[in-house]
Amino acid sequence: MERKHRAPVAAVTITLSTALALAGTISGCTSADNTPKWRAEVVATRPHDPGAFTEGLEADGSVLYESTGLNGRSSVRSTDLNTGAEIARADLPATLFGEGITRAGDLLWQLTWKDGIAIARNPATLAEIRTAHIDGEGWGLCTRGDRVIMSNGGATLTFRDPQTFAVTGTVTLTSHKNVELNELDCAPDGSVYANTWATDTILRIDPDTGEVLAAIDASGLLPSSARTPDTDVLNGIAHLPGTDHFLLTGKKWPTSYEVRFVPA
């Protein structure tokens, strides 16, 4: 079984105003390491393709981009955020294992896991424009200002140029040193929200300092009645534009969850 193909976990969404209001102000809601503890409060649900082994999820305007993994089944698709109607789709060669995605200006970048390749695509058609080499593994991606931020399965975030994909810097978490950061979302509040692989926890991170601003409990989203032998872990987080909510889902989950984050 693939290293990134494990047991099930849940998915969540967030309220951005709540995130901003709570940052550093929650008293009595901290863990033993003094990290504020939040939870994901479900406000709505949406159908999700149960065949999608979700690796990347990002909302841009009225478009939702989703990247999926597994050799021979990896793809990237764009859908209407409101209706779910498919706009475009591109399948990867069977030899490639798809990973995270992000819209960076006039490009949509898609990672591969162990193949050493990042693919730059046309955001409208998803056609491949060019590729870039990456060292090590590719996991999650998001864009913050003029920097693309990437995870590689450890506790370090790597900054990349949005056009060339060249490395421009790194930051390592100041706590939670043993986590495996996976899918990322760069929210309008400047924070990076990161799924921690094979857990029900999402971390809110300051990408300038590496400080973990909150640990979010996203457990209990997918009920046991909806779980199957194919259902896998929580993965996929996308801020919903114009709201303080996030959309969360998991690998081969039949449902996506619109959530907000509130004190635990």
C-alpha positions in Angstrom: 0.0 0.0 0.0 1.3 3.5 -0.8 2.8 5.4 2.0 0.2 8.2 1.4 -2.7 5.7 1.2 -3.9 4.9 4.7 -6.9 4.8 7.0 -9.8 7.3 7.0 -9.9 10.8 8.5 -12.5 13.7 8.4 -12.8 17.0 6.5 -13.7 20.6 7.6 -14.2 24.3 6.7 -13.5 27.5 8.5 -14.8 31.0 9.3 -12.1 33.5 8.6 -13.5 36.2 10.8 -13.5 33.7 13.7 -9.9 32.8 12.8 -8.9 36.5 12.9 -10.7 37.2 16.1 -9.4 34.2 17.9 -5.8 34.3 16.9 -3.8 34.6 20.1 -6.8 35.7 22.2 -8.4 32.4 23.2 -7.9 31.8 26.9 -8.4 28.4 28.4 -8.5 26.8 25.0 -4.9 25.8 24.6 -3.2 22.4 24.5 -0.4 21.3 26.7 2.0 23.0 24.3 0.0 26.2 24.7 -1.2 26.1 21.1 -4.8 27.4 20.9 -7.3 24.6 20.2 -10.1 25.1 17.8 -12.7 22.8 16.2 -14.4 22.6 12.9 -18.1 23.5 13.0 -20.0 22.2 10.0 -22.4 24.8 8.4 -23.2 22.9 5.1 -22.3 19.8 3.1 -21.8 19.3 -0.6 -21.4 16.1 -2.7 -17.9 15.0 -3.5 -16.7 12.5 -6.1 -16.1 9.3 -4.1 -13.6 8.2 -6.7 -11.4 11.2 -6.2 -8.2 10.5 -4.1 -8.0 14.2 -3.2 -4.5 15.7 -2.9 -5.1 19.4 -3.6 -8.2 21.6 -3.3 -8.3 25.4 -4.1 -11.1 27.8 -4.8 -10.4 30.8 -7.1 -13.4 33.1 -7.7 -16.2 30.8 -8.8 -13.9 27.9 -9.8 -12.9 25.0 -7.6 -9.7 23.2 -8.6 -9.1 19.6 -7.4 -6.0 17.5 -7.9 -6.1 13.7 -7.3 -3.5 11.1 -6.8 -2.7 7.4 -7.4 -0.7 6.1 -10.3 -2.9 5.6 -13.3 -5.8 7.6 -11.7 -4.2 11.0 -11.1 -5.9 14.1 -12.6 -6.7 17.7 -12.1 -10.2 19.2 -12.7 -12.0 22.5 -12.4 -15.6 22.7 -11.5 -18.2 25.5 -10.9 -17.9 26.2 -7.2 -21.7 26.8 -6.9 -23.1 24.1 -9.1 -20.4 21.4 -9.2 -20.5 21.3 -13.0 -17.2 20.2 -14.5 -15.4 22.9 -16.5 -12.2 21.2 -17.6 -10.2 18.1 -16.7 -6.7 16.8 -17.5 -5.4 13.3 -16.7 -1.8 12.6 -15.8 0.3 9.9 -17.4 -0.1 6.6 -15.6 3.5 6.9 -14.3 2.8 10.1 -12.4 1.2 10.4 -8.9 -0.6 13.8 -8.7 -0.3 16.0 -5.6 -1.2 19.5 -4.5 -2.3 22.4 -6.7 -2.4 26.2 -6.6 -3.4 29.1 -8.8 -0.5 31.5 -9.1 -1.3 34.4 -11.4 -1.6 33.1 -15.0 -0.5 29.6 -14.0 -2.0 26.6 -12.1 0.8 24.6 -10.6 0.4 20.9 -9.9 2.9 18.8 -7.9 3.7 15.2 -8.3 4.7 13.0 -5.3 8.0 11.3 -6.0 8.5 12.0 -9.6 10.5 15.3 -9.2 8.1 17.2 -11.5 5.9 20.2 -11.0 3.5 21.0 -13.9 2.5 24.5 -14.9 -1.0 24.5 -16.5 -3.3 26.9 -18.1 -5.9 27.7 -15.4 -8.8 27.9 -17.9 -8.1 24.8 -20.0 -5.8 22.8 -17.6 -3.5 22.2 -20.6 0.2 21.6 -19.7 2.4 24.6 -20.5 5.7 23.5 -19.1 7.3 21.5 -16.2 9.8 22.3 -13.5 12.2 20.1 -11.6 11.7 19.7 -7.8 14.0 17.9 -5.4 12.5 15.5 -2.9 8.7 14.8 -2.5 5.9 17.1 -3.4 2.8 17.2 -1.1 0.8 20.4 -0.8 0.7 23.9 -2.5 -0.8 27.3 -2.0 -0.1 30.9 -3.1 0.4 33.8 -0.7 1.2 37.1 -2.5 4.2 36.7 -4.8 5.2 33.3 -3.2 4.1 29.8 -3.8 4.3 27.8 -0.6 5.0 24.0 -0.7 5.0 21.2 1.8 7.0 18.0 1.3 5.8 15.7 4.1 7.8 17.3 6.9 7.5 20.2 9.2 9.1 22.7 6.8 7.4 24.9 4.3 9.3 25.8 1.1 8.8 29.1 -0.8 8.9 29.1 -4.6 8.9 31.6 -7.4 5.4 31.6 -9.0 6.8 31.7 -12.5 9.9 29.6 -12.4 9.1 27.4 -9.3 12.7 28.0 -8.1 13.2 27.8 -4.3 13.3 31.3 -2.7 13.4 30.3 1.0 12.1 28.0 3.7 10.6 28.1 7.2 10.3 25.3 9.8 7.6 25.1 12.4 8.7 26.3 15.8 6.6 23.5 17.4 4.9 20.3 16.2 8.2 19.2 14.8 7.1 15.7 14.0 4.1 16.5 11.9 3.8 15.7 8.2 2.4 18.8 6.5 0.2 17.8 3.6 -2.4 19.8 1.7 -2.1 23.6 2.2 -4.4 26.6 1.9 -3.2 30.2 2.0 -6.0 32.2 3.5 -6.7 35.9 3.1 -5.7 36.5 6.7 -2.1 35.7 5.8 -2.1 32.3 7.5 -1.4 28.9 6.0 -3.8 26.1 7.0 -2.3 22.7 6.7 -3.7 19.2 6.8 -1.4 17.0 8.9 -1.2 13.7 7.2 -3.1 10.7 8.6 -4.6 12.8 11.4 -7.8 14.8 11.9 -5.8 17.9 12.8 -5.4 21.0 10.7 -2.7 23.5 11.8 -2.9 27.3 11.3 0.6 28.5 10.6 2.3 31.9 10.4 4.4 31.3 7.3 6.7 34.2 8.1 7.8 32.8 11.5 6.8 29.1 11.5 4.7 29.6 14.6 1.7 27.3 14.9 -1.2 29.7 15.7 -3.9 27.1 16.3 -4.5 23.3 16.2 -7.9 22.6 14.7 -9.8 19.4 15.5 -11.6 18.2 12.4 -12.6 14.8 13.6 -16.0 13.3 13.3 -17.0 14.8 10.0 -17.5 11.7 7.9 -20.0 9.4 9.8 -19.2 5.7 10.1 -22.2 4.9 8.0 -20.6 6.7 5.0 -17.2 5.0 5.4 -16.2 2.2 3.1 -13.0 0.1 2.7 -11.9 2.6 0.0 -12.5 5.7 2.1 -9.2 7.3 3.1 -7.8 10.2 5.2 -8.9 13.8 5.6 -7.2 15.9 2.9 -8.3 19.0 1.0 -8.8 22.4 2.4 -10.0 25.5 0.4 -11.0 28.9 1.7 -14.3 30.0 0.1 -13.9 33.4 -1.5 -15.9 36.2 0.1 -16.7 34.2 3.2 -15.1 33.2 6.4 -15.7 29.5 5.6 -13.5 26.8 4.3 -14.3 23.6 2.3 -12.8 20.4 3.5 -12.9 16.9 2.2 -11.0 13.6 2.2 -9.6 11.0 -0.1 -12.5 9.1 -1.8 -15.0 10.8 0.5 -18.6 11.1 -0.8 -19.0 14.5 0.9 -17.3 17.8 1.3 -17.9 19.9 4.4 -18.3 23.7 4.6 -17.0 24.7 8.0 -15.9 27.5 10.2 -13.4 27.2 13.0 -14.5 28.0 16.6 -12.9 27.6 20.1 -12.7 24.0 21.2 
